[in-house]
């Protein structure tokens, strides 16, 4: 380990110590945090007290209504019996309760839970609550649907109207209509309410849900479950998946989605949700002993227009399938560009473009042939390798040229051994590369070429619902991890299992790193070669780090990386075996003779880089000359 390396480690340690000291809060900041916490606790206690008082008033009204005392506008509907009403088609089964008049359970058909039970329960009455509040005029109480008992006044196989009767001919209707797929259309309509409610006050919606675990891998699924929303006429965004996050929106919203990894409940407003919507997402800890748990708690406090005592909504309750979401969006009757397909996260703009216009089309084309999902992943890998092969080969040949020129480089630069001669050494190297027509940076291209594709697949595979429940070879489910060993309890950095595809991915990564490092080592000289010895250990440690990162990831993603790296290693091995160094050197000598007779004919980048270094060296000499004067 040389002096520069030791100095580097010392500087890194000093930076870490300094950052730790800088990030530690001062005593004043700690006191301020305590005061803020006390202020929040007081506000919560005050809100709780107000809620208790409001509940007491409601209970008094209910008791008065039960005794026939008409103290409330909707006193006839404050007492009753809760009953369930079901709307159902081939895709979903939706259960509504007459207490509150809202959806209490959503079951998505034809999708199994990870424990092999039929159908997926997106949410249940114990976990999900929705309530609508209509603000009353001065002196009139607010109308809250959760306190009312509704009566089914219209019911068919796909339509339902629930009505809450009030005094003086007043009533409140909630009309539901189930589409052919996963879209539910509904509206809230008041009759003879104008005397009792504020004309300009919005309709308030409080929607909460405890997002339940649907897949085997709690940690992985929790990473892709998020409260997502779309700004009206704008882009989509989401709250943090990993921390307790609350946000008040600054723009009006088209929709809000309570999203699992593969399924979503999306509430859409015809007249938008007003800006200032309050959204909250709170993750839960992983349950012990592999028990099935809850992922997150979602809450949305929304407002929308209630002009003319009418508000219209739609609700998507279904899988996060990119093509399906685009098709279902056409069933919307609001004429909006909803961009529901954004629920399938495809990555940042560059990677989203790759996935949107390449990966999805190729994936759909291959699955249309009836191949299993594992074969599809292999074929996608082969296709990508075939597309990038010409560039990879060109890059490899550039590195091979540098390798066969290594003896000449060593001979031409052996006099530049001192540290202060490194600039001259680099110039001499660039000069030789330029004379022989070699670009020294082309060897970096294989990783640069593959990296965008790797990252694109990193975003695509975990969100591809087509992999859910699909088996291949020893893998039971390509959408989650494939354990070869499991145990109770949790080991830091590993978890409670070992994933075989993750182990294979790391092994192929080691193999690929070996070929890459050998290729780079064979072309480096002097101090570069010494530095490479240190670098290679870092490269060999990367697969170990990847193991701790990807052990919880889906076996489909790990399998794709395993196949991709294995093919990359094979390609590099074949290119190395089929490259004749003697013939390559002869070709370079021919280039040298041509460039010697025609000095202007040199490789573009190498020539420009050499010229830049010459200019830098000339400037250095001029500065030193000025100092001597």
Secondary structure as GFF3:
##gff-version 3
##sequence-region A 1 629
A	DSSP	alpha_helix	3	23	.	.	.	ID=ss1
A	DSSP	alpha_helix	27	66	.	.	.	ID=ss2
A	DSSP	three_ten_helix	75	77	.	.	.	ID=ss3
A	DSSP	beta_strand	84	88	.	.	.	ID=ss4
A	DSSP	beta_strand	92	97	.	.	.	ID=ss5
A	DSSP	beta_strand	103	108	.	.	.	ID=ss6
A	DSSP	beta_strand	120	123	.	.	.	ID=ss7
A	DSSP	beta_strand	129	134	.	.	.	ID=ss8
A	DSSP	beta_strand	143	144	.	.	.	ID=ss9
A	DSSP	three_ten_helix	145	147	.	.	.	ID=ss10
A	DSSP	beta_strand	151	155	.	.	.	ID=ss11
A	DSSP	beta_strand	159	165	.	.	.	ID=ss12
A	DSSP	beta_strand	171	178	.	.	.	ID=ss13
A	DSSP	beta_strand	183	191	.	.	.	ID=ss14
A	DSSP	beta_strand	203	212	.	.	.	ID=ss15
A	DSSP	alpha_helix	218	223	.	.	.	ID=ss16
A	DSSP	beta_strand	226	231	.	.	.	ID=ss17
A	DSSP	beta_strand	236	238	.	.	.	ID=ss18
A	DSSP	beta_strand	245	248	.	.	.	ID=ss19
A	DSSP	beta_strand	253	259	.	.	.	ID=ss20
A	DSSP	beta_strand	263	273	.	.	.	ID=ss21
A	DSSP	beta_strand	278	283	.	.	.	ID=ss22
A	DSSP	three_ten_helix	288	290	.	.	.	ID=ss23
A	DSSP	beta_strand	294	304	.	.	.	ID=ss24
A	DSSP	three_ten_helix	307	309	.	.	.	ID=ss25
A	DSSP	beta_strand	310	319	.	.	.	ID=ss26
A	DSSP	alpha_helix	322	329	.	.	.	ID=ss27
A	DSSP	three_ten_helix	340	343	.	.	.	ID=ss28
A	DSSP	alpha_helix	349	354	.	.	.	ID=ss29
A	DSSP	pi_helix	355	359	.	.	.	ID=ss30
A	DSSP	alpha_helix	360	367	.	.	.	ID=ss31
A	DSSP	alpha_helix	373	404	.	.	.	ID=ss32
A	DSSP	alpha_helix	406	413	.	.	.	ID=ss33
A	DSSP	three_ten_helix	419	421	.	.	.	ID=ss34
A	DSSP	alpha_helix	422	436	.	.	.	ID=ss35
A	DSSP	three_ten_helix	442	444	.	.	.	ID=ss36
A	DSSP	alpha_helix	445	461	.	.	.	ID=ss37
A	DSSP	three_ten_helix	465	467	.	.	.	ID=ss38
A	DSSP	beta_strand	483	491	.	.	.	ID=ss39
A	DSSP	beta_strand	495	499	.	.	.	ID=ss40
A	DSSP	alpha_helix	500	521	.	.	.	ID=ss41
A	DSSP	alpha_helix	526	550	.	.	.	ID=ss42
A	DSSP	alpha_helix	555	578	.	.	.	ID=ss43
A	DSSP	alpha_helix	581	597	.	.	.	ID=ss44
A	DSSP	alpha_helix	604	628	.	.	.	ID=ss45
###
